[in-house]
Amino acid sequence: MKKERVVRGIRVEEGSGNVYLDLGYADSQSMLVKAQLAAKISEIIRRRALTQAGAAEILGLTQPKVSALLKGRFRGISEHRLLECLTRLGRDVHIVIKPTARNRSSGRLTLSVA
């Protein structure tokens, strides 16, 4: 059930924390994880002051793919490829698989960045 409230005469609906779910995308969990991975890649590229061409060389992508990724257009790049980009940027990636909580019948995909 979505929470609603009125702020200065405007009805406001509280989001779920996943904009893709709120917009009705069927693959919302996957898209959120990909967005988080892309944001981390972008942050590392920015901190290292890499050009798109320099980043493309490190990541093994074309410069146009890096440009699209930095603009948030990552639909054509798999989660696996984004994880590989992080390792090429000098980050360790740790994947944990554990049982779901008892109150849920199916698992969920989440990302934690240290």
C-alpha positions in Angstrom: 0.0 0.0 0.0 1.4 3.3 -1.1 1.6 6.2 1.4 0.0 9.4 0.3 0.1 12.9 1.9 -0.6 16.4 1.0 2.2 19.0 1.0 1.2 22.6 0.3 -2.0 21.5 -1.4 -0.3 18.9 -3.6 -0.9 15.2 -3.3 2.4 13.4 -2.8 2.8 9.7 -3.1 5.8 8.1 -1.4 8.0 6.1 -3.7 9.1 2.5 -3.1 12.8 3.4 -3.3 13.0 1.9 -6.8 12.0 4.3 -9.5 11.9 1.5 -12.0 9.3 -0.3 -9.9 7.3 2.9 -9.4 7.3 3.4 -13.2 6.0 -0.2 -13.7 9.0 -1.9 -15.4 8.8 -5.7 -15.2 12.6 -6.0 -14.6 12.7 -3.2 -12.0 15.1 -5.0 -9.6 17.6 -5.7 -12.3 17.4 -2.2 -13.7 18.0 -0.6 -10.3 21.1 -2.8 -9.7 22.4 -1.9 -13.1 21.8 1.8 -12.4 23.7 1.5 -9.1 26.6 -0.2 -10.8 26.7 2.4 -13.6 26.6 5.2 -11.0 29.6 3.6 -9.2 31.5 3.2 -12.5 30.8 6.8 -13.3 31.9 8.0 -9.9 35.2 6.1 -10.3 35.8 7.5 -13.8 35.1 11.0 -12.5 37.4 10.6 -9.4 40.2 9.3 -11.6 39.6 12.2 -14.1 39.5 9.8 -17.0 38.4 10.8 -20.4 35.8 8.7 -22.1 38.4 7.4 -24.4 40.7 6.5 -21.5 37.9 4.9 -19.6 36.9 2.9 -22.8 40.4 1.5 -23.1 40.4 0.4 -19.4 36.9 -1.0 -19.6 37.2 -2.8 -22.9 34.3 -0.8 -24.3 33.9 1.6 -27.1 33.9 5.3 -26.4 30.3 5.6 -27.5 29.3 2.8 -25.1 31.1 4.6 -22.3 29.3 7.9 -23.2 25.9 6.1 -23.1 26.8 4.4 -19.8 27.7 7.8 -18.2 24.4 9.2 -19.4 22.5 6.4 -17.8 21.7 4.5 -20.9 22.9 1.0 -19.9 20.1 -1.3 -21.2 22.5 -2.9 -23.8 25.1 -3.7 -21.2 24.7 -6.8 -19.0 25.0 -6.8 -15.2 28.0 -9.2 -15.6 29.7 -6.7 -18.0 29.2 -3.8 -15.5 30.7 -6.0 -12.7 33.6 -6.7 -15.0 34.0 -2.9 -15.6 34.3 -2.4 -11.8 37.1 -5.0 -11.5 38.9 -3.4 -14.4 38.7 -0.1 -12.5 40.4 -1.8 -9.5 37.4 -2.8 -7.4 36.8 -6.1 -5.8 33.3 -7.5 -6.3 31.8 -9.9 -3.8 28.6 -11.7 -4.6 26.7 -13.3 -1.6 23.8 -15.8 -2.0 21.7 -16.5 1.1 18.3 -17.8 2.0 15.4 -15.4 1.7 13.6 -14.1 4.7 10.8 -16.4 5.9 8.1 -13.8 5.1 9.0 -13.8 1.3 8.6 -16.6 -1.1 11.1 -15.4 -3.7 14.5 -13.8 -3.4 15.5 -10.3 -4.4 18.5 -8.7 -6.0 20.2 -5.9 -4.0 23.5 -4.1 -4.2 25.6 -2.8 -1.4 28.6 -0.7 -2.1 31.4 -0.5 0.5 
